Amino acid sequence: MVLEAYTPSLDVLVGDLLRSLPLAAWVLAVVHVVSRLAYQWALPRWGDGVARYIARKVIHMAAGGVVALLTPFVFREPLVPALLGVLLAVYVYLPHRAGRLMDWFQDPGNISEVYYCLAWSVAILAAWPFDVWAAVYPLFLMSFGDGVTGIIRGVRQRRRVKSWDGSLGFFAVSAPVGYLLYGLLGVAVAAVATLLERWERVDDNISVPLVSVAMLLAARAAGV
């Protein structure tokens, strides 16, 4: 079963590639249009730093989050969605490399959006053969949970800083969805993810999705 998930037929791959095109177009529209509009809306209210931060969180939710939620219904194998994540990682890394940032959401010296895309792909690849929702829920945490957290902190603190009001927002968004999907296990994963997001030593774009996937797959293997 595991091997079959990673060796789909050519017909399945081609079908998924075709189905991925509207999603890819949507992601590009979010990156170049929706997030820029969010930046322009927030700029006169809270300044460049917060506006840029909010634009990033809009991308988290409207691009990464929406596509993650649609993935189980659109794709029949994990390779194409994982490839899309890698391609987007390259796409958002190149402006850093070239020194031509998409300055409504990118910061010099901060490539966390690249880590987010790569972790997105790893989560899909790791969980798909066992339970695709064990990837979708962690990606929901990092997309919508972290997105709401960032907006709360940006508006209330007026700067990019970790704070407990944002952490409460993260848990409030994440725990009910976790309970619906996995019961108390989902709530426990939301609690751990909230702490990981608050911990500044490791980029939460990496720690939150990957640790959450590992917890869910370990619980599945243990029969929890």
N, C-alpha and C positions, 0 to 999 in steps of 0.2 A: 504493500500500500504506500509506504513512504517513497520507495523508488519510483513508483508509477506517478506520484505527484510531481516529481522533478523530471520526468521523461514523457511529457505529453506528445500526442501525435502532431504532425505538421498542420493538419486541418484545425485542430484545437488552437494551436499557436496563432495561425493566421486569423482565425475568428476572433481571438482575444485582442490581437493587434488592431483589427478593424474597430472593435468595440472600444478600444482605448482612445481612439482619435478624438471623439467628443470630450472625453475627460481631460485629455492633454490640452485641448483648446480652452476648456474651462479654467484649468490651472494657469495657463498663460494669461488669460483675461483677468484672473484674480491678481496675479503678480503685477501686471502692467496697468490695469485700469482700476479695479476695485480697491486695491490697497493704496493706490495713488490718490484716489478720491477720499479714502479714509484719512490719509496724511493731510490733504488739503483742508479737510473739515476740522481736524484736530489742531492744526498748526496755529491758527489765531487764538485758540482757546488755551492751549497748554504749552506752546513752544515747540521747537524742532525736536528736542530729545524725546519728549513724550509722544509727539505725533509720529515720529519714526517707530517708536516702540509699539504704538497701537497698530500701525500699518503692518508690522511683523505679525502681530497676533491675529489680525484679520486674515493674513495668509495662512497661518496655522489652522484656523477654523474653516475658512471657506475653501481652501485648497486641500491641505493635508487631511483635515477632518472629514470633509464631505466625501472625498474620494475613498478614504478608508471605510466609511460607512457603506458606500456603494460597492466596494470590492467583492464581497461575497455574492452579490446579485449579478454583477457584470462579468466577472472572470471565471473561467473553469480550471485554471491552473495558476501557480504563483509566479512564474517566470516573467510574464509580461508586466504585471503591476510592479514587481521588484525592479525590473529594468527601467520603468518609468521613473521610479524614485531615484535610481542612480543617474539617469540622464538629467533629471532636475537638479541633482546635487552638482553635477558638472556645470550646468547652465548658471547656477547662482554662484559657483566658485570662480568662474572665468572673469567676471567683473572685478573681483578682488585681485586676481592675478594680473589683470591688465591695468589696474588702477582707475577703472571707469565704473564706479559703483552706481547701482540703482539707488540713488541717495535718498529716496523717500522711505526706504526701509533698511538698507544695508549700512553697517558701521565699519569704518576702517579697523582692522585688527580683530574683528569679531566675525567668525565664520560659523556661528551656531546654526544658521539656516542650512548649511551644508551637512552638519552632523545630524540635524533633524531628518533630512531627506535620506541619508544613509541608514539611520536607525529605523526609519519607516520601512525601507526595503528589507533589512535584516529581520525585522519582526514578521513581515509577511512570509518570507522564506522559511523561517524557523517554525512557525506555528501551523502553516497551511495543511500539512499532511495529517495533523492530529486534531486541530480545532481552529478553524479560521478566526472564530470570534476571540480566541486567545491572542490574536494579533490586533483585531479591530478594537477591542476594549482598551488595551494599553495605548493604542494610537488615539483613541477618543480622549484618554486622560491627557496626553501630551498636546492634543489639538484644542479641544474645548475647555478642559480643566485649566490648562496653562494659559489659554487665550483669555479666559475670564479673569484669571489671576493677574495677568499682565495689565489688563485694562483697569482693574480695580486699583492696582498699585500706581499705575501711571496717573490716573485721575486724582487719587487721594494723596499720594506722596509727591507727585509732580516730578518724579525722577525714577530711574531704573534702580530699584532697591528691593531686597527681599523683606517682606513684612507679613505679620500674622493675619492681617485682614485679607490679604491676597490668598494666603494659605487656606483660610476658612472658605473663601470663594471656590478654591480648587476642590476642596472636599465636598462642599455643598452641591457642586455640579456633578462630581464623579461618583459619589457613594450611591445615590439612587439608581443610576444606570448599572453600576456594579451589582447591586442587589437584584435588580431585574434579571440580569444575565447569569449570575453565579451565586446568588444568595449572600450569606455572610462572608464567604470567601471573597466575593467581589468587593464588599465593604472593606475587608482587610487589605486587599490590594490597593484600594483607593487611599487608605490611611498611610500605607507604606509609600505610595507614590507622592502623597502630600509632603511627607517628610523628606523624600529625595529631592523634590522640587525646591524645598526650602534650604537644602544643604548646598553650599556654594562651592565646595571643593571639586565637585564633578559636574560637568555640563548636564543639566537636566534633560536636554534633548537626547542624550545618550542613556542616562541612568533610568529615567522614568519608564520609557517604553521597554527597554531590554530587561530590566529587573522585573517588571510587571509580567512580561511574557514568560520569563523563567519561573515565576511563582505559579502562574496558572498551569503551565505544562508540568511542573513538578507535582502540583496538587492532582492533576489528572492522572499522572503516572502512579501516584500513591492511592488512587481511588477515592479521593476526597470529593 
